[in-house]
């Protein structure tokens, strides 16, 4: 197995996903009705992902959102 090593200094901004390569996979997609006005969207969650870190803050831990909203949305027309 190839291991990647990197140096994340204290002032760096990075997005990281920690996962188990033996179990990471997509769950069955589903519709959720959580948009304003009861609008629906299509969601495909993942399994086997331990932690997602965005801009140095833990965003998801064991599949549960931790409350923060770090980072920003990038859109093609913002370029």
N, C-alpha and C positions, 0 to 999 in steps of 0.2 A: 504494500500500500504506500502510495506517495504521500508525504506529509509536507505541507506548506508552512513555512515559518515567516513571520512578519514582525515588524517592530512598530507598535502603536505608541507613540509618545503621548504625554499628557495633554499636549495642545492640539493633537490631531483630531479630526472629525471623521468618524468612520461608521458605516452601517455593517453589522455583523449578524450572521445567523449561525447558531450552534445546533448541529443535528447529528443524528446517528445514521450513517450511510446504509446500514443494514435494514433500517425500518422506515426511512423517509419515503413518503408516498402521498398521493392526493386522495382525499376522501371523496365520496360521491358528491357531485355538485347539487345545489339546492337553491330555490328562490327564498329570499327573505323580504318581508314587507316592513322596512325600517326607514324608508326615505320620507321626506315631508309629504304630507297629503296621502300617506298610505301607499306610496309608490314602491314597486318591487325592484329588486336587483338580484342578479345571479351570483352566487358565492360558491367557491370551491376551496374548502379549508384543507389543511395539510396535517399529516401525522408524522411522528418521528422527529419533530423540531422541538428542541429543548428551550431555546431562548433566542429572541430577536432584539438586537440593540440598535437604536437609531440615534445618531448624534450623541453617543455616550450615555443615553438613557435606556433602561430596559423597557421595551414596548410590550413584548409578550413573554410570559414565563409559563411553560407547560400548557400552552394553548389558551391562557387567560390574559386578556388585556390588562395592563397594570395602571391604566388611567392617564398616562402622559400622551402628549401629541407633539413630540419633537420633530424637527425637520420641517420641510415644506413640500407641497405638491409641485411637481414639475410638469408643465404642459408644453406641447409642441409649439404653440403660438406665442409662448413667453420668450422664445429664443431670439 
